[in-house]
Amino acid sequence: MNLLHVITSMDPKEGGPCQGIRNVIPELEKNNVSNEVVSFDESTSNFGIKDNFTIHTLGQSSTPWKYQKKLIPWLLENFQRFDVVMIHGLWLYHSQATIEAIYKLKKTNTIYPKVFVMPHGMLDPYFQKAEERKFKALRNVVYWKLFENNVINKADGVLFTCEEELLLARTTFPNYKPQREINVGYGIQAPPAYTEAMKAVLLEKVPQWDGKPFLIFLSRIHSKKGIDLLIKAYLKLEQELRNLPQLIIAGPGLDSPYGKQINDLSLNSENIILPGMLSGYAKWGAFYESEAFVLPSHQENFGIAVVEALACSKPVLISDKVNIWREIKSGQGGIVEKDTEADTYKLLKKWLELSSSEKIEMSENAQKVYATKFTIAQGAKSLIAGLNSN
């Protein structure tokens, strides 16, 4: 199979979808799937990454919509080299243009590739309901009527990373009538094996750490992550219980208005540590040295950090707005509650009241959930099966 990925950018700073492409391509290649990418980048040389697959860079767009006049001509010239085309992400020019191009080709040719869309969580109703997104939500309603419903409904299928994402997508917009909905899953690379150097680097980056297992939040400092709920729940438990594990809240965004709010809240406890973003050995040290990972998010499509924690044999304490909560709950690899302050308190208290043997059992289950649901090899095989389905 020859597969083309269409995405606005392969710059790692753009987030999850481009990293997902980089993760899955080596496994796809092992299964006789040849991959190429077309993106709106000037060059990939500035990314500091040596990719072992072809990236066709059409040049950056100067508009917020990411309009790129070269895309449709390039697609029409190259479509017939591919069996399948995957559109990654929505709400930008590349999705609408790809569908427009394939229909132009169909008018004059009987041989053409299948086209699938992978929204990467962009059809989640949260984005239409969040208070801070009123303007963008209205823009999306208009854009859906004009363009994006055609992308979804005319593609050969829509690919989802988990069952919850698939179910939620049905509730967001009217006239949502995809030809096929396919849960292809998602996977991550296995984490590096633990070394003592990880602990040493973590101590260097987080000198306030007392050296004991802690609770770890590791993600962006953003209002949708529910960090304020987490801190308030922790502060309440500090009044009720002795010897709570430290709470480390690590991630970029402390300089934002929400980040400043979080920093002010954290000053009410000496046991809450905000070290900023942790990467490399410090990040993996944070996972391995913790006792559990916490994410009471209001919206999380997949949650790569959640799966990274599972892969490190760490139970995950999450809200039911983290879309892979069903897989985690069924595998007993963590605890799931709603995304309210009261439920976040309940989430932490349930974990803290477990016996040592129960915590050990949940840690073992966490690794099993990763091994059976979220490895990159499984994700690749599931994706191939979805792309080959009729």
C-alpha positions in Angstrom: 0.0 0.0 0.0 1.2 3.5 -0.9 -0.1 6.0 1.7 0.0 9.8 1.5 -0.4 11.9 4.7 -1.8 15.4 4.2 -1.1 17.8 7.1 -0.5 21.5 7.5 2.9 21.2 9.2 5.4 18.6 10.4 7.0 21.0 12.8 7.1 19.3 16.2 6.0 22.5 17.9 2.6 22.1 16.2 1.8 19.2 18.5 0.4 15.7 18.5 -0.7 14.8 14.9 2.7 15.3 13.3 4.3 13.3 16.1 1.7 10.6 15.6 2.8 10.4 12.0 6.4 10.1 12.9 5.6 7.4 15.5 3.5 5.2 13.2 5.4 5.3 9.9 8.3 3.0 11.0 5.7 0.4 12.0 3.7 0.9 8.8 6.8 0.4 6.8 7.4 -3.0 8.6 3.9 -4.0 7.3 4.7 -3.1 3.6 3.0 0.3 3.7 5.1 3.0 1.9 4.6 6.5 3.3 4.9 10.1 2.0 3.8 13.3 3.6 2.8 16.6 2.0 2.8 19.7 4.3 2.8 23.5 4.2 6.4 23.9 5.5 9.2 25.8 3.9 11.7 23.1 4.8 12.0 20.3 7.4 15.7 21.0 7.9 14.9 23.6 10.6 13.2 21.0 12.8 16.4 19.3 13.9 14.8 15.9 13.0 16.1 13.5 10.4 13.0 11.8 9.0 13.4 8.5 7.1 10.4 9.2 4.8 9.7 11.7 2.1 8.1 15.0 3.1 7.0 17.3 0.2 7.1 20.9 1.5 4.9 23.2 -0.5 5.8 26.4 1.5 4.2 28.1 4.4 0.8 29.8 4.2 0.6 33.4 5.4 -3.1 33.1 6.4 -4.7 31.8 9.6 -6.7 29.4 7.4 -3.4 27.9 6.0 -4.4 28.5 2.4 -1.8 27.1 0.0 -2.5 27.5 -3.7 0.0 24.8 -4.6 -1.8 21.9 -2.8 -4.6 21.1 -5.3 -2.3 21.1 -8.3 0.2 19.0 -6.4 -2.5 16.5 -5.4 -3.9 16.2 -8.9 -0.4 15.5 -10.3 0.4 12.9 -7.6 -2.8 11.3 -6.5 -2.5 8.2 -8.7 0.8 7.2 -7.1 -1.1 6.4 -3.9 -3.7 3.8 -2.8 -4.9 5.8 0.2 -4.7 9.4 1.4 -5.1 10.4 5.0 -6.1 14.0 6.0 -4.8 14.8 9.5 -6.8 17.4 11.3 -9.7 19.7 10.4 -10.8 23.3 10.1 -7.9 24.4 7.8 -7.6 24.6 4.0 -5.8 21.2 3.6 -8.9 19.2 4.5 -11.3 21.0 2.1 -8.7 21.1 -0.7 -8.0 17.4 -0.5 -11.7 16.5 -0.9 -12.1 19.1 -3.7 -9.1 17.6 -5.5 -10.2 14.0 -5.3 -13.6 14.9 -6.7 -11.9 16.7 -9.6 -9.9 13.6 -10.3 -13.0 11.3 -10.1 -14.6 13.3 -12.9 -12.0 12.3 -15.4 -10.5 9.1 -14.0 -11.7 5.7 -12.9 -8.7 4.9 -10.8 -8.1 7.1 -7.7 -7.1 6.6 -4.1 -9.4 6.2 -1.1 -9.5 9.3 1.2 -9.8 9.1 4.9 -10.0 11.9 7.5 -8.4 11.6 11.0 -9.8 14.5 13.1 -7.5 14.0 16.1 -10.2 15.1 18.5 -11.3 18.2 16.5 -14.9 17.1 16.4 -15.2 16.9 20.2 -18.3 18.9 21.5 -16.1 20.5 24.2 -14.7 22.9 21.6 -18.2 24.2 20.8 -19.2 24.6 24.4 -16.2 26.0 26.3 -16.8 29.5 27.6 -13.5 30.9 26.3 -14.1 29.6 22.7 -17.3 31.4 21.9 -16.0 33.2 18.8 -14.2 30.1 17.5 -17.3 28.0 18.1 -19.4 30.3 16.0 -16.7 30.3 13.3 -16.7 26.5 13.3 -20.5 26.4 12.9 -20.2 28.6 9.8 -17.2 26.7 8.5 -19.0 23.4 9.1 -21.9 24.4 6.9 -19.7 25.8 4.1 -16.9 23.2 3.9 -16.2 20.7 6.7 -19.4 18.7 6.6 -18.5 17.9 3.0 -15.0 16.8 4.1 -16.5 14.4 6.7 -19.4 13.1 4.6 -17.6 12.7 1.3 -14.5 11.0 2.6 -14.4 7.2 2.4 -14.2 7.1 6.2 -13.4 8.9 9.4 -10.7 7.5 11.6 -10.9 7.8 15.4 -8.3 7.1 18.1 -10.7 5.5 20.5 -14.4 4.6 21.0 -15.2 7.7 23.1 -13.9 10.1 20.4 -16.1 8.3 17.8 -19.2 8.5 20.0 -18.7 12.2 20.9 -18.2 13.2 17.3 -21.8 12.2 16.5 -23.1 14.8 19.0 -21.3 18.0 17.8 -22.7 19.2 14.5 -25.9 18.6 12.4 -25.7 16.8 9.1 -22.9 14.6 10.3 -23.2 11.6 8.0 -19.8 10.0 7.4 -19.8 7.0 5.0 -17.9 5.0 7.6 -16.7 5.6 11.2 -13.6 3.5 12.1 -12.0 3.2 15.5 -8.4 2.5 14.5 -6.9 3.2 18.0 -3.6 4.9 18.6 -0.2 4.0 20.0 3.0 5.4 21.4 6.6 4.2 21.3 7.7 2.3 24.4 9.4 4.5 27.0 13.1 4.2 27.6 14.1 1.8 30.4 14.6 3.3 33.8 18.1 4.4 34.8 19.4 6.1 38.0 20.4 9.0 35.8 16.7 9.9 35.4 16.4 10.2 39.1 19.5 12.4 39.3 18.3 14.7 36.5 14.9 15.0 38.1 16.4 16.0 41.5 18.4 18.6 39.7 15.4 20.0 37.9 13.1 19.7 40.9 15.2 20.4 44.0 12.1 20.7 46.2 11.3 17.0 45.7 11.7 15.0 48.9 12.9 11.9 47.1 9.7 9.9 47.9 7.0 8.8 45.3 4.7 11.6 44.4 1.6 12.4 42.4 2.5 13.8 38.9 0.6 16.0 36.5 2.6 16.3 33.3 0.9 18.3 30.5 0.3 21.9 29.3 -0.8 24.3 32.0 -4.2 25.1 30.4 -7.7 25.7 31.8 -9.1 22.6 30.0 -6.8 20.4 32.0 -8.6 20.9 35.3 -5.5 21.8 37.3 -7.4 24.2 39.6 -9.7 21.3 40.5 -6.6 19.1 41.3 -5.0 21.7 43.6 -8.2 22.5 45.4 -8.8 18.8 46.0 -5.3 18.3 47.2 -5.5 21.2 49.6 -8.7 19.8 51.1 -7.0 16.4 51.6 -4.1 18.0 53.3 -6.5 19.2 56.0 -7.8 15.6 56.5 -4.9 13.3 55.9 -1.3 13.1 57.1 1.8 12.4 55.0 0.3 13.1 51.6 2.7 12.5 48.7 4.0 15.6 47.1 2.1 16.9 44.1 4.3 17.9 41.1 2.5 19.9 38.4 4.9 20.0 35.4 4.4 21.6 32.0 4.7 24.7 29.9 2.3 27.7 30.3 3.0 29.0 33.8 3.4 32.5 32.4 -0.2 32.5 31.1 -3.1 34.1 33.1 -4.3 30.6 34.0 -0.8 29.6 34.9 -0.5 32.6 37.3 -3.8 31.5 38.8 -2.4 28.0 39.3 0.8 29.4 40.8 -1.2 31.5 43.3 -3.3 28.5 44.3 -0.2 26.3 44.8 1.3 28.8 47.3 -1.2 27.5 49.9 0.9 24.3 50.3 4.6 23.6 50.5 3.9 20.1 49.1 2.8 21.4 45.6 5.7 21.9 43.3 5.5 23.7 39.9 8.9 23.1 38.1 7.7 24.2 34.6 8.2 21.9 31.6 10.1 18.7 32.1 11.7 16.9 29.1 14.1 14.1 28.4 15.5 12.3 31.4 13.7 14.7 33.8 10.3 13.8 32.2 10.9 10.1 32.3 12.3 10.3 35.8 9.0 12.1 36.8 7.0 9.2 35.5 9.1 6.5 37.0 9.6 8.1 40.4 5.9 8.9 40.8 3.3 6.7 42.4 0.4 7.8 40.1 -0.4 10.2 37.2 -3.3 12.6 37.6 -5.2 14.4 34.9 -8.7 15.7 35.8 -9.1 17.2 32.3 -12.3 18.7 30.9 -11.3 17.5 27.4 -8.6 15.2 26.2 -8.9 13.3 22.9 -6.3 10.6 23.6 -3.8 11.8 26.2 -0.3 10.8 25.1 1.0 11.6 28.6 -1.7 9.3 30.1 -0.4 6.4 27.9 3.2 7.2 28.7 2.3 6.9 32.4 0.6 3.5 31.8 3.7 2.4 29.8 5.8 3.2 32.9 3.5 1.0 35.0 1.9 4.0 36.7 -1.8 4.0 37.5 -3.7 7.0 36.0 -6.2 9.0 38.0 -8.3 10.7 35.3 -11.6 12.3 34.5 -14.1 10.7 32.2 -13.4 13.5 29.7 -10.1 11.8 28.9 -11.4 9.9 25.9 -9.5 6.7 26.6 -11.2 6.3 30.0 -13.2 3.3 28.9 -10.1 1.3 28.0 -8.4 2.3 31.3 -11.4 1.5 33.4 -12.0 -1.9 31.8 -8.4 -2.8 32.3 -8.4 -1.5 35.9 -5.3 0.5 35.2 -6.4 3.5 37.1 -9.4 5.4 38.6 -12.0 7.4 36.7 -14.3 10.1 38.0 -16.1 13.1 36.6 -14.4 16.5 36.0 -15.7 18.4 39.0 -14.0 19.6 42.1 -15.9 17.1 44.3 -15.1 14.2 42.0 -11.4 15.2 41.7 -11.3 15.1 45.5 -12.9 11.7 45.3 -10.4 10.6 42.7 -7.4 11.4 44.8 -9.0 10.0 48.0 -9.8 6.7 46.4 -6.1 6.3 45.4 -4.7 7.4 48.8 -7.0 4.9 50.6 -5.9 1.9 48.6 -3.7 -0.6 50.4 -0.1 -1.2 49.2 -1.1 -4.4 47.6 -4.0 -2.8 45.7 -1.7 -0.1 44.5 0.8 -2.7 43.3 -1.9 -4.6 41.5 -3.2 -1.4 39.8 0.4 -0.6 38.7 0.7 -4.0 37.1 -2.7 -3.5 35.4 -1.6 -0.1 34.1 1.3 -1.7 32.2 -1.0 -4.4 30.8 -3.4 -1.8 29.5 -0.6 -0.2 27.6 0.7 -3.5 26.3 -2.7 -4.7 25.1 -4.2 -1.4 23.9 -1.7 1.3 23.1 1.6 0.0 21.7 2.7 1.6 18.4 2.7 -1.9 16.7 -0.9 -2.5 17.6 -1.8 1.0 16.5 -0.2 0.5 13.1 -1.9 -2.9 12.5 -5.3 -1.4 13.5 -4.8 1.5 11.2 -3.9 -0.7 8.2 -7.0 -2.8 8.9 -9.1 0.3 9.0 -7.7 1.6 5.7 -8.3 -1.7 4.0 -11.8 -2.1 5.2 -14.7 -1.9 2.7 
